[in-house]
Amino acid sequence: MNAQTGNWIAVGSLNDIPRRGARCIKNGEMTIAIFRTADDRLFALEDKCPHKNGPLSQGIIHDGCVTCPLHNWVISLETGKAQGADEGKTNAYTLKMDGDTILIDIGAVK
Amino acid sequence: MKKLVIIGNGMAPGRMLEELFDKDSQAYQVTIFNAEPRVNYNRLMLSPVLSGEKTYEDIITHDDDWYENHGVTLYKGVRIREIDKEAKTVTSETGIKASYDKLVFATGSNPFIIPLPGHDLDGVLTYRDLDDVERMIETSKDGGKAVVIGGGLLGLEAAAGLKAQGMDVTVLHLMPSLMERQLDSAAGYLLEKAFEDLGITVMTKANSQEIIGKNGKVSAIMLDDGTKIDCEIVVMAVGIRPSIELAKQAGLDTNRGILVSDDMLTDDNHIYALGECVEHRGQCYGLVAPLYEMASVIAENLLEGTATYEGSVTATKLKVTGIDLYSAGDFAEGEDREEIVLRDATSGVYKRLVLKDNRIIGAVLYGETSDGPWFFDLLKKKTDISGMRETLIFGQAYQGGTSLDPMAAVAALPDDAEICGCNGICKGAIVSAISGKGVSNLDDVRSHTKASASCGTCSGLVEQLLAVTLGERYNPAVVQPMCGCTDLGHGDVRRLIKAKQLKTIPALMQELEWKTSCGCAKCRPALNYYLVCDWPDEYADDYQSRFINERVHANIQKDGTYSVVPRMWGGMTSSKELRAIADVVDKYDIPAVKCTGGQRIDMLGIKKEDLPDVWADLGKAGFVSGQAYAKGLRTVKTCVGTDWCRFGTQDSTGLGIKLEKFMWGSWTPAKLKLAVSGCPRNCSEATCKDIGIICVDSGFEIHFAGAAGMDIKGTEILGQVETQEEVMEYVVALAQMYREQGFYLERIYKWARRIGIDEIRRQIMEETDKRRAYFDRFVFSQQLAQVDPWSERVSGKDKHEFNPLATLPLEAAQ
């Protein structure tokens, strides 16, 4: 089901992901989390908190950030950077929409 | 001399002529055609005529002599039939023809008649002119019953007037609160109460369906819910419509009203329109102030002036004896708006100012309206009020002089001035608590006097009293905000959720002015809990605002796997259950199995995708979720009690199971762990639990507020009861009190420390009604809460939580 169009891979449609929620895509050993914000913006991060590898996809999503479920680090969905006093960064990927279809370019880490 | 013709003789043209004659009494020769057979009277004063406080003669503004003295030709009871704009003439139905240089339309408005079945029966009236009032007075001579449709300004005045004439009056209002266009709901409520006190029945949300007649006369009215109200007259006071038929017929531009530009001219350069028949910048007016402003503009422009009318902000005053009500401007709430509220429940005063950018944009005054015109003046002049903000609500009298000490106003209040309307606490009581009991902060005032402990709107005044009474010793406690999204603390938010009836997270964030667009991971789970707890049947649980454990009903572990703990009621299990667990462990290759401190079995290291299958297998063996992840009821630990133990005094196991089966599924501010021990040897360690029961020969000792985590604390004794049924009632009531008052993540011992052990004991042990009410609310909430989340998910709920969105082919990984 994963149509490959150049570097862009279709992974699902917008409505597969709940608002203020996330879904994962498996890429071999790696997991990428796709987040949908309250205002329907989409972001992709490696599903690994820079702190202790917590699954960010399981966190609470708010105002362009996700709070890690393990120790409450707050990670920017846009950049993957830890917010506030914490330091660290997780890989962020570029997404684009083709109609309702979500496409990811996993070759390009932001 | 130029000729001026006016169609209509209401208050607006009356005022226009006064101004015109003041400026130049020789400019025009004036002719008036009036469909009403009378001279000009003050329509605003119809209500006092109806109530018998005034007569028609009292309210005449311009009598026959006035018209004569000013050389005005007044045709009474004469309607205009047609207008010839080309020839500039008007012709009446009776054939009188008059030519004009300038024509003024002042045809006013017609009352709106709801086309209900029966609207044409004898006894269906409107409330518009003296004819209506005379009919009403006539009918009311024999007493009888009246129904007024419409709880707006006119309807209420009509109702009060009919009541004063001795009729039995019912007001039907379609909206939930009276005068909703002029008043906020709080003032609407006070007004409703005041009307009920006058002996007038007020029914809101009342939708009339049919007027029933007998022999062509009104006999009753039927509502859509089947209620039937007997009555001899029905007064429709549901609004007015600009009277524009004649203007339309003359070919003038009309919409809802006759369209005019800022100079009050219609699309014909020789024709003005004035008053209630006018639509200006999309607005039609039914109040007198705008009409007067228009009148003044036309008077000037008739004399070649260049005055413009720019629309009006209106103020409303209800003219019912004994009820003081004033409203002006715009008082809807909004993000960029602030409000100042003063309530005094004893004397029935309610004042609310709505501010935007330090300017008053709306005012509602109830009970004490003498400052209404002053506020209205500030509103119209857009005066910056930041300098007097602290004392603004107290009115003009407090503003004099140069020193604007906000304390002065509070200090000046008499001892019997009520500060907290919710709990009826006056200034004296608060001051004596402060000086007598050494109370020194807001929380203590709340616990000693209850002032500001309900809706909290008077917190500011209480704090000022603290400051006034304690002077420099007062050190305002800083409220710990819930999180960075708000300045409000948990207590404020919980109070406001109830006070403002906030039932969704977006509504709450809007009303309480959240600083972020969708909250954060600290506030959202708290808000979700508060709403679940406070509106169990109305609020839709927001799973995206729950922590992952509560969202997927398992406990996340450090490696992203989950652990699963099924319920074992009271810690009892069986070979069948154990076998099922063993099978699940083997089938899903679960790496670790452990006994928990709460007498259950924990399976650790389960992959998220496997969770629904694990639950399906556990469910087949009869297991439900142990909610080991929940801020909710966890375990009820028990000992074997009289079943086996030689020291046991009661059936502790049975009681524990009963409690667990009654309370499972309930959400609480933080986790809630119970235990029941069968004797004071206390093998189930009930004396360090959130709630613990110690069985004794004579009954049951109920303990609570223990801790054995980061803090270690023995329980407090709530009290002793004799039967298991009492244990259930008291424990459940205690849990509900904690549910309603606890801050999110605040364990029961911290809540108890904040509220006071004695207060909790008093409410649960001594106040039977309170206890039962808590119990009933818990039971109500449980009806909706006791759904096993595992079986729901086995059946497919939240499928998206457990499956990856996509698995990429390996070649795509590059």
Boltz contact constraints between the chains, C-beta under 6 A:
constraints:
  - contact:
      token1: [A, 2]
      token2: [B, 808]
      max_distance: 6.0
  - contact:
      token1: [A, 2]
      token2: [B, 809]
      max_distance: 6.0
  - contact:
      token1: [A, 9]
      token2: [B, 812]
      max_distance: 6.0
  - contact:
      token1: [A, 11]
      token2: [B, 805]
      max_distance: 6.0
  - contact:
      token1: [A, 11]
      token2: [B, 806]
      max_distance: 6.0
  - contact:
      token1: [A, 12]
      token2: [B, 805]
      max_distance: 6.0
  - contact:
      token1: [A, 12]
      token2: [B, 806]
      max_distance: 6.0
  - contact:
      token1: [A, 16]
      token2: [B, 805]
      max_distance: 6.0
  - contact:
      token1: [A, 20]
      token2: [B, 544]
      max_distance: 6.0
  - contact:
      token1: [A, 21]
      token2: [B, 544]
      max_distance: 6.0
  - contact:
      token1: [A, 23]
      token2: [B, 805]
      max_distance: 6.0
  - contact:
      token1: [A, 24]
      token2: [B, 804]
      max_distance: 6.0
  - contact:
      token1: [A, 25]
      token2: [B, 804]
      max_distance: 6.0
  - contact:
      token1: [A, 25]
      token2: [B, 805]
      max_distance: 6.0
  - contact:
      token1: [A, 25]
      token2: [B, 806]
      max_distance: 6.0
  - contact:
      token1: [A, 26]
      token2: [B, 804]
      max_distance: 6.0
  - contact:
      token1: [A, 26]
      token2: [B, 807]
      max_distance: 6.0
  - contact:
      token1: [A, 27]
      token2: [B, 808]
      max_distance: 6.0
  - contact:
      token1: [A, 27]
      token2: [B, 813]
      max_distance: 6.0
  - contact:
      token1: [A, 28]
      token2: [B, 810]
      max_distance: 6.0
  - contact:
      token1: [A, 28]
      token2: [B, 813]
      max_distance: 6.0
  - contact:
      token1: [A, 38]
      token2: [B, 518]
      max_distance: 6.0
  - contact:
      token1: [A, 55]
      token2: [B, 560]
      max_distance: 6.0
  - contact:
      token1: [A, 58]
      token2: [B, 548]
      max_distance: 6.0
  - contact:
      token1: [A, 60]
      token2: [B, 521]
      max_distance: 6.0
  - contact:
      token1: [A, 62]
      token2: [B, 518]
      max_distance: 6.0
  - contact:
      token1: [A, 62]
      token2: [B, 519]
      max_distance: 6.0
  - contact:
      token1: [A, 62]
      token2: [B, 520]
      max_distance: 6.0
  - contact:
      token1: [A, 63]
      token2: [B, 516]
      max_distance: 6.0
  - contact:
      token1: [A, 63]
      token2: [B, 517]
      max_distance: 6.0
  - contact:
      token1: [A, 63]
      token2: [B, 518]
      max_distance: 6.0
  - contact:
      token1: [A, 67]
      token2: [B, 521]
      max_distance: 6.0
  - contact:
      token1: [A, 69]
      token2: [B, 548]
      max_distance: 6.0
  - contact:
      token1: [A, 69]
      token2: [B, 556]
      max_distance: 6.0
  - contact:
      token1: [A, 107]
      token2: [B, 814]
      max_distance: 6.0
